Amino acid sequence: MILEIVKYGHPVLRDKGKRIETVTPELRSLADDMLETMRENDGVGLAAQQIGRALQMTVIDVSGAKERPSTMIVDGEARDPNELMPLVLLNPVVTKLGAETTVASEGCLSFPEISGDIERAARVRVAATTLDGKPIAFECGGLLSRATQHEVDHLNGILFVDRMDTALRASLSGKLKRLQKETREELGRRPMADAAM
């Protein structure tokens, strides 16, 4: 099922996700819906906060991004990331590997038509739990590293605009204020049950 993506200005985007202790059938269904929603909107990642749920869960699929390659190391072996997509990560923790950073353009499904260059760690280590309840750990670079950092930020209430340099954020301030205002007005028109999500 395609879910509504929460836009900038909705308070849930600033909520730190609740840790997931048990994988339920409802959680599996939510993960499927998140993957479907992400693909429908041409995204490479989607965090639970972006569909109105403050949970430590994200979905990622970089397999369609041929122009922005990714690297992945699992158990000390280089792997083709495309073979392991999509990823559903529960309670993910990201650790930077080394001091190298990269700057690249990022967008976000919660910020339609807004993008900007963001500096992030070039390589990271990710530790999480899968939908099977098993631990997963891998190192990654390229788009997978960037997407994972972006989505884990969401799970902690951090948005990509928070990572923008001051000049870029200032240049986008009009668009950001307009989006925030539209979202708040939309929330004000909804019945309370819907607005809370």
N, C-alpha and C positions, 0 to 999 in steps of 0.2 A: 504494500500500500504506500502511495506517495504521501509523505507527511508535509505539513507546512513548516517552512524554515523561518525561524525567529530572526527578526531584523534588529540592527543596532538601535538601541533605545529601550529594548525589552530588558527588564532587570535580571532575568535568568542568565543572561550572557555574562553577568558579573559574579554569578554564584560558583563557588567551588563545588565540584561534584562529590556526591556521597560515594564512599567506597563500596564496591560490590562484593558481597561475601558469598552469595549463592547464585548459581546460574539456574534460572527458572525457565519454563516454557515461554512465559511472557517476555523475558529478556531476550531469548533467542528470536522471537517474533519481532521484537523491537529492532534488533540488529539487522534482520532481513529487510525491514521497512527502511531503516537508515541507509543501507546499501542501495536499495531501489531509489530512494529519494536523492542520494548523492549522484547516482548515474543519470537520473532524469535531468538533473541540473548541471551536468557536465563538470562535476567537482572531482577532486582526487582525495578528499577527506571530508568527514563530517563528525562533529562531536555531539554528544547527547544534549548539551546545552542549546545547540542550534535547532533542536526540535522541541525545545521547552522542557527538557528533563535534566535536572542537576545530578547527573551520575558520572562516575569515572569510567566512561565507555566511549570509544571512538572507532570509526571504520575508515580504512584507507585503501585506495587502489590506484597505484601509479602505472598500471600496465598499459594504459592507453597513451601515455605521455612519451612518445618516441623522441621528441626534440629536446627533452630534458631528462637524460638518463639517470638511473639510480644504481647504486652498488649496495651489496648486502653480504654480510659474513655471518654465518650461523655455525656454531660449534667449531670455530676456527677455519671453516671452509667457505670460499667464495661461492655464492649461489646466485642464480638468475632471479632477481626479485619478482619478475613476472610469474614465475612458477609458484610463488607463495601468495599471490594476490587472490582475492582481497584479504586484508588483515582486519580482524575484529580484536581490538585490544581492550582488556579490562584492567583497571587500576595501573595504567602505564606510568613508568618512571623513566625519564630521559637524563642521561649523563653526557656532558660534552667530552669529546675525545680530542685532546690537544688544544692548542690556542688558535689554530687556523679558522678563519671565518670567511664567509662568502656573502656577497650582496646580490640579491636577485629580486625581480618583481613578484609580488604576491597579491592575490585577491582573496576574497572570502565570500562565501555564499550568503552570509549575514550582512554583507555590505555591497549590494548590487552596484555595479558600474564604478566601484572605487578600488583602486589598486595603488601600489607604491613599492619602491625598493626597500627591502628589509635586510638588515645584517643578522646572520644566524651562524651558529657553529657549522663548520663544513662537515664534520663527522660526529655522530652520536652513538651511544649504546642505549638500547631500549630493553627494559625488563617489564613484562606484563603477564597477564593470565589470558588464556584463550577461552572461547566459549565451551570447550571441553573441560575446563577447569584445570588445565595443565599450564605450568609455567613456560614462557617463551622468552628467549633473550637473543638479541642480534645487534650487530653493528651495521650502520648504514651511512651512505653518503649520497650526494646528488639530491634529486627531487624527493626521494623517500625520507632523507634526513630533514629536509625543510618542511615537508608535509607533517611529519611526526611531531616536530617541534611546535608547529602552528596548532595542531590539534590538541596536544598536551597542554599548551597554553590555555586553550579554550576550557579544558577540564578544570583549570585552576582560576578561572575568571579573568584571564589575561587576553586581551584582544590585539590583533596585529597592528592596529593603529597606535597602541601603547608602545610598540617597538619602532615606530617611525621616528626619523630625526625631526627636530623642531620645525625646520623650514618646510618640510613636506607636509607635516601635520597642519601647519598654519595655512598652507596653500589649499588644503582640502577642508578647512574648517567650515566653510559655507555649506558644502555638500553634506558633511557629517551632521551639522546642526539641523539641516533640512530633513535628513533621514531619521534622526532621533525624534524630531517633532512629529513627523508622519507616523512613526511607530507608536508614539505615546498617544496621539489622537486616535489611532486605530484601536489601541488597547482600551481607551476610554469609551469607545462605542460598543465594546463587546460585553456580553453578560459576564458577571463575576467568575463563574465557573470556567468559561473559556479564557478569560484574561489571565487567570492563574496558571493555566496549562498544567 
